[in-house]
């Protein structure tokens, strides 16, 4: 099963990072359902600005932890580098 790390940009400009096996479902949950994260419920709508695919949950969570340790500027550099390649 593939796992994804994803980064959402909230309506207030802040970032939210998580992992999931289904990006579309998870974004929909963040925007509309009670299953979305507490953090994003008050910052809707959210939009995905970055994602990476991993072979397993452990790998995705390890990168999630590292990503969350970055400064905002560093996070934006990671996000923008991928956009250039897409």
ABEGO torsion letter per residue (X at the ends): XBBBBBBBBBAAGBBBBBBBABAAAAAAAAAABAABBAAAAAAOBBBBABBBBBABAAAAAAAAAAAAABBAAAAAAAAAAAAAAX
